[in-house]
Amino acid sequence: MRVALVAPPFIPVPPREYGGTELFIADLARGLQALDVEVTVYTNGESTIEVNKRWLFADSQWPIKDDGYAELKDMEHTTWAIKNASDGCDIVHINTALGLTCSRLSPLPFMCTLHHPTDRRLSESYQRMPEVQYVCISNDQCKRENLPHLSMIHHGIDLSKYYLRTEKQHYLSFIGRIAPIKGTHVAIEIAKRAGIPLKIAGEIQPIFRDYFEAKIRPHIDGKFVEYIGRADLATKNELLGNSMAMLFPIQWNEPFGLVMVEAMACGTPVLALRAGSVPEIVKDGVSGYVSRTLDGLVRHAQDLHISPVEIRRYVEEHFSKERMAREYLALYTRMVSRELSGTA
């Protein structure tokens, strides 16, 4: 089996800091390679993923400048990658909606993992390309789409890169984009009501700079509420591993929420609002607590009785890169069989 994994050209694979899709691609590529799949990752020249990789653009570009050329760059990269993959690959696996239109021009079977929340206009576009194999990343996301070839595969991570810590320090953590839908301001409210210090890490994208200045910065005092900036893997291990719990007060239907798995891999429970994929990822009372209200999360933060060892065991069973790779390989195999048999 020869698989082309096409990443956007803007962030390296794996990402140095921000980049959930790129982290997914890195872990999937490693998992597939361990299963003797020939993987080629189409990315940019700064990528360090330890598989065959190819690129058209040498440098990363993040954050993306809204100068009218980013979409053109993405399309140029994607069309080049698909043409290149057509000579020697069995499957093209893309990870953005932009590349879907190219499926009409290639004889290879296409897969597209849906990393985004449901969008009616995108769903209508997907329905016009029913031959593509679509993959949702949660059951909640899947039930919002209506496509003939639709499967669900939860993300998995490379657990060897996350370290279990059984001794926790007296603070809560929040990691994610500093954005209203991620609920950074809500995390601050929960921490203050619980009386437990909060450490925040995450990227402040230009579009959300006003939100940060108005809703987040006034609360940062470096003591009770601390902002530590963007988080690479080492920072995540330190921040999450030592934390009593990670807050995930999401304000939208999160398609997956990879940081929840990263926290649990460090033996840290997740305190999350019930929305989107959350109830699928966090097992209530085992790997964290899921609540419909802020009051519930405040109470759980003040009364945590979950074993870090049990949390890590739960993640190893359900969210490893090995499990994810096996499920993708099984789906690739069915796609090739379907193509050979000529069935739609």
C-alpha positions in Angstrom: 0.0 0.0 0.0 1.4 3.4 -1.0 -0.3 6.4 0.5 0.1 10.1 -0.2 -0.7 12.3 2.8 -1.2 15.9 1.6 -0.8 18.6 4.3 -1.3 22.3 3.8 1.9 24.1 2.9 1.9 26.6 5.7 3.0 24.7 8.9 5.7 22.0 9.1 4.9 18.4 9.9 5.1 17.8 12.8 4.3 21.4 14.0 6.7 23.1 16.3 3.8 24.8 18.1 0.4 25.4 16.7 -0.9 22.9 14.2 -3.5 20.3 15.1 -3.9 19.0 11.5 -0.2 18.8 11.0 0.2 16.9 14.3 -2.4 14.4 13.1 -0.6 13.9 9.8 2.7 13.3 11.6 1.3 10.7 14.0 -0.7 9.0 11.2 2.4 8.9 8.9 4.5 7.3 11.7 1.8 4.8 12.6 1.3 3.8 9.0 5.0 3.4 8.4 5.2 1.0 11.4 2.5 -1.1 9.6 4.8 -1.3 6.5 2.8 1.2 4.5 4.8 3.3 2.0 3.9 6.9 3.1 4.8 10.1 1.3 3.9 13.4 3.1 3.5 16.4 1.0 4.3 19.4 3.2 6.9 22.2 3.3 10.6 22.1 3.4 10.8 22.8 7.2 9.1 19.5 8.0 11.1 17.0 10.0 8.7 14.0 9.8 10.7 10.8 9.6 9.1 9.4 6.4 9.5 10.2 2.7 8.5 13.8 2.3 8.2 16.2 -0.6 7.6 19.9 -0.9 7.2 22.7 -3.4 7.7 25.5 -1.0 10.7 25.4 1.3 9.5 27.7 4.1 6.7 27.8 6.5 4.2 30.7 6.5 2.4 31.1 9.8 0.3 33.1 10.6 -1.0 33.2 7.1 -1.0 36.8 5.7 -4.4 37.9 4.3 -2.7 39.2 1.2 -4.8 37.3 -1.4 -1.9 34.9 -2.3 -2.3 32.3 0.5 -5.2 30.5 -1.2 -3.3 30.5 -4.5 -0.2 29.1 -2.7 -2.3 26.4 -1.1 -3.9 25.5 -4.5 -0.5 25.4 -6.3 0.9 23.1 -3.6 -2.1 20.8 -3.6 -2.4 20.4 -7.3 1.4 19.8 -7.6 1.2 17.2 -4.8 -1.7 15.3 -6.3 -0.1 15.2 -9.8 3.1 14.0 -8.2 1.3 11.4 -6.2 -0.6 10.1 -9.2 2.7 8.4 -10.4 3.3 5.7 -7.8 0.6 6.0 -5.1 -2.5 4.0 -4.5 -4.4 6.5 -2.3 -4.4 10.3 -2.0 -5.4 11.4 1.5 -6.1 15.1 1.7 -6.9 17.2 4.7 -8.4 20.4 3.5 -11.5 21.0 1.4 -9.5 22.9 -1.2 -7.9 19.7 -2.6 -11.2 18.0 -3.1 -11.9 19.5 -6.5 -8.7 17.9 -7.8 -10.3 14.5 -7.2 -12.1 15.0 -10.4 -8.8 15.2 -12.3 -7.0 12.2 -10.8 -7.6 8.5 -11.4 -6.7 7.6 -7.9 -9.2 7.1 -5.0 -9.4 10.1 -2.7 -9.9 10.3 1.0 -10.6 13.5 2.9 -10.4 13.8 6.7 -12.8 16.5 7.9 -10.9 18.6 10.5 -13.4 21.4 10.7 -16.8 21.9 12.2 -19.8 21.3 10.0 -20.4 24.0 7.5 -23.5 23.9 5.3 -21.7 25.3 2.2 -18.9 22.8 2.5 -21.3 19.9 3.1 -23.1 20.8 -0.2 -19.7 20.8 -2.0 -18.9 17.4 -0.5 -22.2 16.0 -1.8 -21.3 17.0 -5.3 -18.2 14.7 -5.0 -19.8 11.5 -3.6 -17.0 9.2 -4.8 -14.6 10.6 -2.2 -14.2 8.6 1.0 -14.8 11.1 3.8 -13.6 10.6 7.4 -15.1 12.4 10.4 -13.1 12.7 13.6 -16.0 12.2 16.0 -19.5 10.7 16.0 -20.9 14.1 16.7 -19.4 15.5 13.6 -20.4 12.4 11.6 -24.1 12.8 12.4 -24.1 16.2 10.9 -23.0 15.0 7.4 -25.0 13.0 4.8 -22.5 11.4 2.4 -22.5 7.9 0.8 -18.9 7.1 1.8 -18.5 8.4 5.3 -16.6 6.8 8.2 -15.5 7.9 11.7 -12.0 7.5 13.1 -10.9 9.2 16.3 -7.5 10.8 16.4 -4.6 9.1 18.1 -1.3 10.5 19.4 2.2 9.3 19.8 2.0 8.4 23.5 5.8 8.0 23.8 6.1 11.8 23.5 3.9 12.5 26.5 5.0 11.8 30.1 2.8 10.6 32.9 3.1 12.7 36.1 1.4 11.4 39.2 2.3 14.3 41.4 0.4 17.5 40.5 0.8 21.1 41.5 -1.9 23.5 42.7 -3.0 25.1 39.4 -5.4 24.6 36.5 -4.3 24.8 32.9 -5.7 26.0 29.6 -4.1 25.3 26.2 -5.5 26.3 22.9 -6.0 29.2 20.5 -6.9 32.3 22.5 -10.3 32.7 20.9 -13.9 33.1 22.0 -15.0 29.7 20.7 -12.3 28.1 22.8 -13.6 29.7 25.9 -10.4 31.2 27.3 -12.4 33.9 29.1 -14.6 31.1 30.6 -11.5 29.2 31.9 -10.6 32.4 33.8 -14.0 32.6 35.3 -13.9 29.0 36.4 -10.5 29.3 38.0 -11.5 32.5 39.9 -14.7 30.9 41.1 -12.9 27.7 42.2 -10.1 29.8 43.8 -7.4 27.9 42.0 -4.6 29.6 39.9 -4.7 29.3 36.1 -1.9 29.0 33.6 -2.8 29.8 30.0 -0.9 28.8 26.9 -1.8 29.3 23.3 -1.4 31.4 20.2 -3.0 34.8 19.8 -3.9 35.0 16.2 -4.2 38.6 14.7 -8.0 38.1 14.1 -8.5 37.6 17.9 -6.1 40.3 19.2 -9.0 42.5 20.3 -10.5 39.6 22.2 -7.3 39.0 24.0 -6.8 42.7 24.9 -10.4 43.1 26.1 -11.3 39.7 27.8 -8.0 38.1 28.7 -5.2 40.6 29.3 -7.0 42.5 32.1 -7.0 39.3 34.2 -3.4 38.4 33.8 -1.4 39.3 36.9 1.4 36.7 36.6 0.4 35.1 39.8 -3.2 33.9 39.9 -3.7 34.1 36.1 -0.6 33.6 34.1 -0.1 33.7 30.3 3.0 31.8 29.2 2.6 32.2 25.4 2.6 29.6 22.7 3.3 26.0 23.7 5.7 23.5 22.0 5.7 19.8 23.0 8.1 20.4 25.9 5.9 23.2 27.2 2.8 21.1 26.9 4.4 18.2 28.9 5.4 20.6 31.6 2.3 22.6 31.8 -0.2 19.8 31.4 1.7 17.2 33.3 2.0 19.3 36.5 -1.5 20.6 36.3 -4.3 19.5 38.6 -6.7 19.6 35.7 -7.0 21.1 32.2 -10.0 23.3 31.5 -11.8 22.8 28.2 -14.8 25.2 28.4 -15.6 25.0 24.7 -18.1 27.4 23.2 -18.8 25.5 20.0 -19.3 22.0 18.7 -15.7 21.0 18.7 -15.0 18.3 16.1 -12.4 16.6 18.2 -10.2 18.6 20.5 -6.7 17.0 20.4 -5.4 18.8 23.4 -7.9 16.9 25.6 -6.0 13.7 24.6 -2.7 15.3 25.2 -3.7 16.3 28.7 -5.0 12.9 29.6 -1.8 11.3 28.2 0.1 13.3 30.9 -2.3 11.8 33.5 -4.2 15.1 33.9 -8.0 15.1 34.0 -10.0 17.2 31.6 -12.8 19.4 32.9 -15.0 20.2 29.9 -18.3 21.6 28.9 -20.6 19.2 27.1 -20.5 20.1 23.4 -19.5 18.5 20.2 -17.1 15.6 20.6 -16.4 16.2 24.3 -18.5 13.3 25.7 -16.8 10.9 23.2 -13.2 11.9 24.2 -13.5 12.4 28.0 -15.0 9.5 29.9 -16.8 11.1 32.8 -15.4 10.2 36.2 -12.6 8.2 34.6 -10.4 10.6 32.5 -12.1 13.8 33.7 -15.5 15.4 34.1 -18.0 16.6 31.6 -20.7 19.2 32.7 -23.4 21.2 31.1 -22.8 24.1 33.5 -19.9 26.2 34.8 -21.1 25.4 38.3 -20.4 21.8 37.7 -16.9 22.4 36.5 -16.1 24.6 39.5 -17.3 21.9 41.9 -15.2 19.3 40.1 -12.1 21.5 40.1 -12.5 21.8 43.9 -13.0 18.1 44.4 -10.8 16.0 42.1 -10.5 12.3 42.8 -9.2 10.7 39.6 -6.1 8.6 39.4 -3.4 9.9 36.9 -2.4 6.2 36.2 -6.0 5.3 35.3 -6.3 8.4 33.0 -3.1 7.4 31.2 -4.4 3.8 30.9 -7.6 5.0 29.3 -5.8 7.0 26.7 -3.5 4.1 25.9 -6.5 2.0 25.2 -8.5 4.4 23.1 -6.3 7.2 21.6 -2.9 5.8 20.5 -1.5 6.5 17.1 -1.3 2.7 16.5 -5.0 2.3 16.9 -5.6 5.2 14.6 -3.2 3.9 11.9 -4.8 0.5 11.9 -8.2 1.9 11.4 -7.0 4.1 8.5 -5.2 1.3 6.9 -8.3 -0.9 7.0 -10.3 1.9 5.4 -7.6 2.4 2.7 -7.8 -1.3 1.9 -11.6 -1.2 1.5 -11.2 1.8 -0.8 -8.7 0.0 -3.1 -11.0 -3.1 -3.1 -13.9 -0.9 -4.0 -11.9 0.7 -6.8 -10.8 -2.6 -8.2 -14.3 -4.0 -8.1 -15.7 -0.9 -9.8 -18.4 -0.4 -7.2 -19.4 3.1 -6.1 
